[in-house]
């Protein structure tokens, strides 16, 4: 009979909750009651005329509610697992209507309210779950974190303390409590919590250092020194704890005692990195420059000193030097100390080169440092790119090509080496080689590549293709260029001009060219391109306006611009002015037969 009742209930409740309205839920509830009545006569009787269940046993109502709650809660969890948040949310709310004392329903609802950014509602629901199930650690931990996230640190502490009262093995919660007590400046409770942790895991370096930090915040020097001394005694072979003991003395004005500690450590272990750093700080505080500089040299020569520590010291010295007038003599001496060591570090040499650039030292003095870096670390692209810059400054295309070839070998995915090698080879008139290397580099372009660089890359490729008369490839390259940077003004101008020369897509060319003169209205080249496109569109009067602006914007315009002016004036009916411009253009290009014919016939002749 119970199995029959269960199957009947499942069939009655199988209608999806998200589409069942209130009246439908009532019908299902009444049907469930009727089913219970049929299965247990002691539960009640059904009136044949009304079909309404007459309750004769209150326990049946409770059992019915539990069955309904369990069903809907399981449905909610099922929808949650399927990712149907809306359905799960509605089902959980209905669960609370059935059973307002269901802690787990409040807990899950709280998560949905948090997702909806209703923080107060989420916290209220979580608090209710904890009230209903005060020893549920998952509920407590969620509430404690919510309190902390919302700045309610006292409440958060209470909740976390409740957790460790229930489960004394939760060392992770104790560590959270230490930080919370520190945040509240409740240092005594922070120390007591650390002592509870020590009872669990024994005295350790980590806990002792945490204690020292808290004692320092308390300005409790005596306790801090005592704790550090215990740590030094516990680990006698690690001299760093003795150094740290000396550092506490130094920070609290006990300089002579600190000096004794540092000297005793360095007497026992001369290359102790922390000891050297602390003794250098001691001399810095005394303004004893000579001894401080001596310690700096010792630190830089110390093979056991981490590179990051050496760089820290050098940066500190550079900053102090710049604040005191920027005398580079001492700083360069420090760098020379490192540079002449058997195994210099490339990161330090890079800082050396950067400092020399800062001081505007000549390239000839910086170049050896960069070459030294590459001898140690050949794939250090930053050093090679700087050398490449010097090659271009010197207009040394051969050296630039050699640098780029090596760069491509060690950093094959660095686009800059392909780009600048293409420029260098083009400057030597080797367009085929330039195109070849640029096509190889294009294979390393990804979605993460810098848009500006990629745009210029394709622009150069377009320029090279056009020089070879490969206009289809040139136009494809310019299209790629503008996809990466639609406002690349130089590419827009070149693309537009080449289209006009080819007599193709003049409307597209006109739109691109117009963008360039809006961006740089005084650029004679861009004005000439726009005027020429208008000319090709037979918009002669408009072309004249812009060619005049091109001529006025630059007193040294090219012969091409001057010739275009003659062509435009000719088509505007001003043959006298046209001949004047053509003759002017002919001065520097006397072998231009087409120009001679234009002058002779006093009219525009299409090439």
QUIQUITA-V175955 format. One record per backbone hydrogen bond with DSSP energy under -0.5 kcal/mol. CO is the residue of the C=O (numbers start at 1). NH is the residue of the N-H. E is the energy in kcal/mol with one decimal. If there is no record, write none. Layout:
BEGIN
co = <CO,CO>
nh = <NH,NH>
e = <E,E>
END
This chain:
BEGIN
co = <1,2,3,4,5,6,7,8,9,11,12,16,16,17,21,22,23,24,25,26,27,28,29,30,31,32,33,34,35,36,40,40,41,43,43,45,47,52,53,54,57,57,58,59,60,61,62,63,64,65,66,67,68,69,70,71,72,73,74,75,76,77,78,79,79,80,83,84,85,86,87,88,89,90,91,92,93,94,95,99,101,102,103,104,105,106,107,108,109,110,111,112,113,114,117,118,119,120,121,122,123,124,125,126,127,128,129,133,135,136,137,138,139,140,141,142,143,144,145,146,147,148,151,152,153,154,155,156,157,158,159,160,161,162,163,166,167,169,170,171,172,173,174,175,176,177,178,179,180,181,182,185,186,187,188,189,190,191,192,193,194,195,196,197,198,204,205,206,207,208,209,210,211,212,213,214,215,216,219,220,221,222,223,224,225,226,227,228,229,230,231,233,235,237,238,239,240,241,242,243,244,245,246,247,248,249,250,253,254,255,256,257,258,259,260,261,262,263,264,265,269,271,272,273,274,275,276,277,278,279,280,281,282,283,284,287,288,289,290,291,292,293,294,295,296,297,298,302,306,306,307,308,309,310,311,312,313,314,315,316,317,318,319,320,321,322,328,329,330,331,332,333,334,335,336,338,341,345,346,347,348,349,350,351,352,353,354,355,356,357,362,362,363,364,366,366,367,368,369,370,371,372,373,373,377,379,380,380,381,382,383,384,385,386,387,388,389,390,391,392,395,396,397,398,399,400,401,402,403,404,405,406,407,411,413,414,414,415,416,417,418,419,420,421,422,423,424,425,426,429,430,431,432,433,434,435,436,437,438,439,440,441,442,446,450,451,452,453,454,455,456,457,458,459,460,461,462,463,464,465,466,469,470,471,472,473,474,475,476,477,478,479,480,481,485,487,488,489,490,491,492,493,494,495,496,497,498,499,499,505,506,507,508,509,510,511,512,513,514,515,516,520,522,523,524,525,526,527,528,529,530,531,532,533,534,535,538,539,540,541,542,543,544,545,546,547,548,549,550,554,558,559,560,561,562,563,564,565,566,567,568,569,569,570,573,574,575,576,577,578,579,580,581,582,583,584,585,585,589,591,592,593,594,595,596,597,598,598>
nh = <5,6,7,8,9,10,11,12,13,14,15,19,20,20,25,26,27,28,29,30,31,32,33,34,35,36,37,38,39,40,43,44,44,56,57,54,51,47,55,45,60,61,62,63,64,65,66,67,68,69,70,71,72,73,74,75,76,77,78,79,80,81,82,83,84,83,85,88,89,90,91,92,93,94,95,96,97,98,99,102,103,106,107,108,109,110,111,112,113,114,115,116,118,117,119,122,123,124,125,126,127,128,129,130,131,132,133,136,137,140,141,142,143,144,145,146,147,148,149,150,152,151,153,156,157,158,159,160,161,162,163,164,165,166,167,168,170,171,174,175,176,177,178,179,180,181,182,183,184,186,185,187,190,191,192,193,194,195,196,197,198,199,200,201,202,208,209,210,211,212,213,214,215,216,217,218,220,219,221,224,225,226,227,228,229,230,231,232,233,234,235,236,238,239,241,243,244,245,246,247,248,249,250,251,252,254,253,255,258,259,260,261,262,263,264,265,266,267,268,269,272,273,276,277,278,279,280,281,282,283,284,285,286,288,287,289,292,293,294,295,296,297,298,299,300,301,302,305,309,310,311,312,313,314,315,316,317,318,319,320,321,322,323,324,326,325,332,333,334,335,336,337,338,339,340,341,344,349,350,351,352,353,354,355,356,357,358,359,361,360,365,366,367,368,369,370,371,372,373,374,375,376,376,377,380,381,383,384,385,386,387,388,389,390,391,392,393,394,396,395,397,400,401,402,403,404,405,406,407,408,409,410,411,414,415,417,418,419,420,421,422,423,424,425,426,427,428,430,429,431,434,435,436,437,438,439,440,441,442,443,443,444,445,449,454,455,456,457,458,459,460,461,462,463,464,465,466,467,468,470,469,471,474,475,476,477,478,479,480,481,482,483,484,485,488,489,492,493,494,495,496,497,498,499,500,501,502,503,504,509,510,511,512,513,514,515,516,517,518,519,520,523,524,527,528,529,530,531,532,533,534,535,536,537,539,538,540,543,544,545,546,547,548,549,550,551,552,553,554,557,562,563,564,565,566,567,568,569,570,571,572,572,574,573,575,578,579,580,581,582,583,584,585,586,587,587,588,589,592,593,596,597,598,599,600,601,602,603>
e = <-2.4,-2.6,-2.5,-2.2,-2.6,-2.5,-2.2,-2.3,-2.4,-0.6,-0.5,-1.3,-0.8,-0.6,-2.2,-2.0,-2.2,-2.4,-2.5,-2.9,-2.7,-2.4,-2.5,-2.4,-2.4,-2.5,-2.4,-2.4,-1.7,-1.3,-1.9,-0.5,-0.6,-1.8,-1.0,-2.6,-3.3,-1.5,-0.7,-1.2,-1.3,-0.7,-1.6,-2.6,-2.5,-2.5,-2.4,-2.4,-2.5,-3.0,-3.1,-2.2,-2.6,-3.0,-2.3,-2.1,-2.3,-2.4,-2.2,-2.5,-2.3,-2.4,-1.5,-0.6,-2.7,-1.1,-1.6,-2.3,-2.6,-2.1,-2.4,-2.4,-2.0,-1.9,-2.0,-1.7,-1.5,-2.0,-3.0,-1.6,-1.0,-1.4,-2.2,-2.2,-2.2,-2.2,-1.0,-1.2,-2.2,-2.0,-1.9,-1.5,-3.0,-1.7,-1.0,-2.5,-2.8,-2.5,-2.4,-2.3,-2.8,-2.1,-2.0,-2.2,-2.6,-2.0,-1.7,-1.9,-0.8,-2.4,-3.0,-2.0,-2.3,-2.9,-2.2,-2.1,-2.5,-2.1,-2.6,-1.5,-3.0,-1.6,-1.3,-2.0,-2.6,-2.2,-2.1,-2.5,-2.8,-1.9,-1.6,-2.1,-1.5,-1.5,-3.2,-0.6,-1.5,-2.1,-1.5,-2.0,-1.6,-2.4,-2.1,-1.7,-2.3,-2.9,-2.2,-2.4,-1.7,-3.1,-1.7,-1.3,-1.7,-2.6,-2.4,-2.2,-2.0,-2.2,-1.7,-1.8,-2.2,-1.8,-1.0,-2.6,-2.3,-2.3,-2.5,-1.9,-2.3,-2.5,-2.1,-1.9,-3.0,-2.4,-2.0,-1.9,-2.9,-1.0,-1.3,-2.3,-3.0,-2.3,-2.5,-2.2,-2.5,-2.1,-1.8,-2.4,-2.4,-2.1,-1.9,-0.6,-1.5,-1.0,-1.3,-2.0,-2.6,-1.9,-2.1,-2.3,-1.9,-1.8,-2.6,-2.6,-1.1,-2.7,-1.5,-1.2,-2.1,-2.6,-2.0,-1.9,-2.7,-2.8,-2.1,-2.1,-2.5,-2.0,-1.4,-2.6,-2.1,-0.6,-2.4,-2.4,-2.5,-2.4,-2.4,-2.0,-2.2,-2.2,-2.1,-2.3,-1.4,-2.6,-1.1,-1.4,-2.5,-2.9,-1.8,-2.2,-2.1,-2.3,-2.1,-2.5,-2.3,-1.8,-1.1,-1.0,-0.5,-1.9,-2.8,-2.0,-2.3,-2.5,-2.8,-2.2,-2.4,-2.7,-2.7,-2.4,-2.5,-2.8,-2.2,-1.2,-3.2,-1.2,-2.9,-1.6,-1.9,-2.2,-2.3,-1.9,-1.4,-2.9,-1.9,-1.5,-0.7,-2.2,-2.2,-1.8,-2.2,-2.4,-2.4,-2.6,-2.3,-2.1,-2.3,-2.0,-2.6,-1.6,-1.3,-1.2,-3.0,-0.6,-0.6,-1.9,-2.5,-2.0,-2.0,-2.0,-1.5,-1.3,-0.5,-3.3,-1.9,-1.7,-0.7,-1.6,-2.8,-1.5,-1.9,-2.2,-2.0,-1.7,-1.9,-2.1,-2.2,-2.1,-2.9,-1.1,-0.9,-2.1,-2.5,-2.1,-2.4,-2.4,-2.5,-2.0,-2.4,-2.7,-1.3,-2.1,-3.1,-2.2,-0.9,-1.1,-0.7,-2.5,-2.8,-1.6,-2.1,-1.9,-2.6,-2.9,-2.1,-2.2,-0.9,-2.4,-1.8,-1.3,-1.9,-2.8,-2.4,-2.3,-2.0,-2.4,-1.6,-2.0,-1.7,-0.6,-1.1,-2.1,-1.4,-1.6,-2.4,-2.6,-2.1,-2.3,-2.4,-1.9,-2.4,-1.9,-2.5,-2.2,-2.3,-2.5,-2.2,-1.8,-1.3,-2.7,-1.3,-1.4,-2.3,-2.9,-1.8,-2.2,-2.3,-2.2,-2.0,-2.4,-2.4,-1.3,-1.3,-1.6,-1.6,-1.4,-2.5,-2.3,-2.6,-2.9,-2.3,-2.5,-2.7,-2.1,-2.0,-2.5,-2.0,-0.8,-2.5,-2.5,-2.7,-1.9,-2.2,-2.7,-2.1,-1.3,-1.1,-1.6,-1.5,-1.8,-2.7,-1.8,-0.7,-2.3,-2.4,-2.2,-2.2,-2.5,-2.7,-2.2,-2.2,-2.1,-2.5,-1.5,-3.1,-1.9,-0.9,-2.2,-2.0,-1.3,-1.5,-2.3,-2.0,-1.4,-2.0,-2.2,-2.0,-1.8,-0.7,-0.7,-1.9,-2.8,-2.6,-2.0,-1.9,-2.3,-2.7,-2.7,-2.3,-2.0,-0.8,-0.6,-2.5,-1.6,-0.9,-2.0,-2.6,-1.8,-2.1,-2.4,-2.7,-1.7,-2.3,-1.8,-0.8,-0.6,-0.6,-0.6,-1.6,-1.2,-1.8,-2.3,-1.9,-2.5,-2.4,-2.8,-1.7,-1.1>
END
